[in-house]
Amino acid sequence: MNKNMKQKKRCLSCGTLRERRASLREASPTLTLKQVGLFLLYTFSITWFCWLTIIIGNRYFNALWYGEPLFWIPMLIGGFGPAISSYIIYRQFNEDFAEESFVKFVFGKKIDKKVWLIFGLFLIWRLFMVWIAFGIKNPISILYILISLPLLIIGGGLEELGWRGILQPKLEQVINYLPSVLIVGIIWSIWHLPLWFIKGTVQTSFPFGLFLFSVIIISFSFTTLYKYTNNLFFCVLSHAWFNGCIGLALYIGNNGTLQLNLNWKGIVVFGIELIGSVILVIAYHRKKPILC
């Protein structure tokens, strides 16, 4: 009995010590910026190396064309860049994280009913947002998202381990909410840049300026979701769900590439999402500064 009590006390003291170390290190902007820099270095190196391999294969070797089996190897590994980098940063700076394991870092603490409600409302809004903005011709195809959810998580959702798990909170320790979200949105957009040079991707038919605008807004909404749920995996699921919803609105254009029906409705709906996200985070931070 005494041994069990001692072990519990030891675990509690270890947890407290770990949290103290994390809070002390949070106060060091130099260390935080170092982590941000390393995360970006790892992420862009992994992703751009893989995606540039595809571009070189297309242009000089007539290989790795969109849709071919070999194409998906560098494509997916490149997409894993933020997730792989988040794990490297977690291992490299383990004492800076209050969570005792990477699994707890991803899944967070116990989820209550309020969190599930917020998450559910977010998913419903996301579906109607895409429906209004781009149009979904076959609503029954929503089942496609549920069936394909594991693939959508692998093919996009896992990015959130890096963007919302590492980059956003680390930047927010230095420059706080509003500027940090803008920077994350810009970096996130630039990270996708090689996809405009790979024939067949939806990005090739999407103006980069409009993509930048939409990604910044999505960055606001995902950050809002993370603040209210404190669960990184919900961001992973939400990212996957968003990609699935967009997939329902895609169609094959005359040039054989995937396209979206871009119109004024999309700008209005994304604008509403931006305003809503900012208001929600201001409410969340009503006792904290959000601009500086």
N, C-alpha and C positions, 0 to 999 in steps of 0.2 A: 504493500500500500504506500509506504513512504517513498519507495523507488519510483512509483508511478507519479506521485506528487512532485518529486524532484525533476523528473523528465518533463512534466508539463510546464513547471516553472522555467526550466532551461529553454524550452521551445518558445515560451512567451518572451523571455528575455532576449532570445536570438531574433525573434520577429521584431521586437521593439528596437533593438540595436540596428537591425537592417533598415527599418523605417527612418531612424535618426540619421544614418549614413546617407540614405537617399535624399532626405530633406536638406542636409548640409550640402550635398553635392549640387542640388537644384539651385543653390544660391551662387554657384560659380558659373558665370556667363561664358568664360573661356572654355571650360570643360564641355558645356552644353553645345557651344558652337563647333567644338572639335567633333562631337558626336554627330551633329548635323552634317558637317563636311564629310566625314567618313561614310555616313549613310548614303549621301548623294554620290560619292565616289564609287562605292560598291554597286549601288543601284544602276547608275548610268553605265558603268563598265560592263556589268553582266548583260543588261538589256541591249544596249547599243551594239555591243560586239556580236550578239546573236542576230539582231535584226539587220545589221550591216552585212553579215554573212549572207543573208537572204538576198539583199540588194545586189551584192557582188555576184552571187550565183545567177540571178536573173539577167544581169547586164552582160556578163562576160563568159558565162558557162552554159547558158540556156538551161538552167536547173533551178530547183527549189521554187517552182511556180506555185502561186496561191492554190491551195486545195490538194496538192500532191502530198502523199504520205510523208515524205522526207521534209516537206515544208514545215510541218507542225512541230518537229523536234526543236529547231532553233526558235521558232515562233513562241512556243510554250515556255521554254527555258528563259527566254527573254522576258516574257510576261511575269515569271516568278522573281524577277530582279528585286522588287521592293520587299517581297516576303523573305527571300533568302538574306537580304541585307539586314532586315529587322532582327532576324535570328542571330546574325553575326554580331550586331551591335549589342543585343541582349547578353550574349555570351562574353563579349569583350569588356562590357561595362556592367557586369552582373550586379555589383553592389549598388548601382544607381537605381535599380528597380525594386520597388517594395514587394512585388510578387516573388514567391519562392521558386517558381518554375515558369517556363515559357508557356506551358498549357494554361496556368492561371493568368498569365499576362494576356492571353488571347481571350479566354472565356470569362474572366472577371470573377466577381463574387456571386453569391446566391441571387437569383433573379426573382423579383416579386411581381405581383399581378400588374402593378402600375407600369412597370417596364415593358411587360408583354403588351399592354394596351397601347403604349406609345409606339412600340415597334409595329403592331398591327395597323394602326392608323397611318403610319408612315408608308407601309407597303400598299395600302389601299389608295392613298394619295398618289403614290408613284405610278400606279397603273392608270388611274384616271388622267394624270398629267400627260403621260405619253399618248393616251387615247385621244385627248383633246388636241394636243399639239401636232401629232403626226398622223393620227387615224389608225385604227386597227380593223381591218376588213372582216376577219373571222374571229369573233370573240371566243369561240370554243377552243381556239388555239392557245388560250391561256394555259391549258393543261400541259402544253409543250414546256412552259417555264418550270412547272413542278417536276415533270419527268426529267428535264435537262438540268435541274438545279445543281447536282454534283459537278457536272461539266462546266456550268457557268461559274461556280465557285473557283474551280481550278483555272478557268480561262479568263478571270478578271477579278473575282471577289477577293482573292488572296492578296491583291495589291494593298488592301486596306491595312494589313499588318504593318506596312511601311509608312503609308501616307498618314493615316489616323493614329497608328500605334506609336510611331517614332517621330516623324518629321513635324506634325502639327503640335503635339504637346511639348516637344523640345523647343521649337521656335516660340511657342507661347510663354515659355519660361523667360525668354529674353525680350520679346517685343509685344507680347499679349495678343489678344484675340483677333481683332479686325485686320491689322497688317499681316499677321501670321497666316490667316486663312487666304488672303490675297496672294501671298508668296507661294503657299502650297499649291493653290490653283494654277498659278503660272508655271511653276516647276513641273507639276503633274502634266500640264499640256505639252510642254517642251519635251518631256520624257517620251511622249507618243510620236514625236516628230518623224522618225524614220518610217513610220507606217504610211506617210504620204508618198513615199518613194517605192512602195511595194504594190504592184498592180493587183487589183482584186479586193483590197481592203476597203471598208466603207469610208475610211478617212480620205481616200483619193477623190471622192465626190463630195467632200464636206469642206467648205472654206475654213482655213485654219483660224481666222479671226472669230468666226461664229463658234467654232469648237472651243476656243479659248474662253469665250464668254460663257458657254454652257458649263464647261468644266469648273470655272471659278464658282458658279452658282451651286453646282453639285458639291463642290468642296465645302461651301457654307452649310448645305443641308446635311451632309454626312457628319460634319463636325458637330452640328446641333444635335443630331441623333446620338453621337458618342457621349456628349456632355450629359444628356438626359438619361441615358441607359447605363453609362459607365461599363459598357460591354463591347469589346472590339469585334467579337464574332458577329454581333448584330450588324455592324458596319460591313463585314464580309458578306453576309447574307443579303443586305440591302443593295450592295454593289452588284452582286450576282443577279438579284431580282430586277434591278434597273436595266442591266444589259439584256436580260431576257425580255423585258417589256419593249425595249428598243428593237430587239430582234423580230417582234411581232409586227412592227411597222415598216421593216425593211422590204424592199422589192428589188428585182433585177432590172436594171435600166437597159436602154437600147445598146449601150456599149458593153453590156455583159457584166457590169460591176454592181455591187450592192449600193442602193441609194435610199435616202429618206425624203419624204415629201416636206421640204422646207417651206414654211410660210409664216405669216405674221402671228398666227395663233401660238406657234412655238415660242416666239419672243415674249408674248404676253404671259404665257403660262410660266416660263422660266423666270420672268420678272416677278410674278406673284410669289413664286417659291423663294426667290432671293429676299424679298421684303419679309415674308413669313419667317424665314430662318433667322434673319437679323433681329427681328422683334423677339423671337423665342430666346435667343442667346442673350439679348439685353436683359430680358426678364431673369434669365439664369444668373447673369453677372450684375444684378442691380446694386450689389454692394461692392463690386470690383470694377476697376478701370478696364475699358475694352479698346481704347484707342492708342494708348502709349504704354 
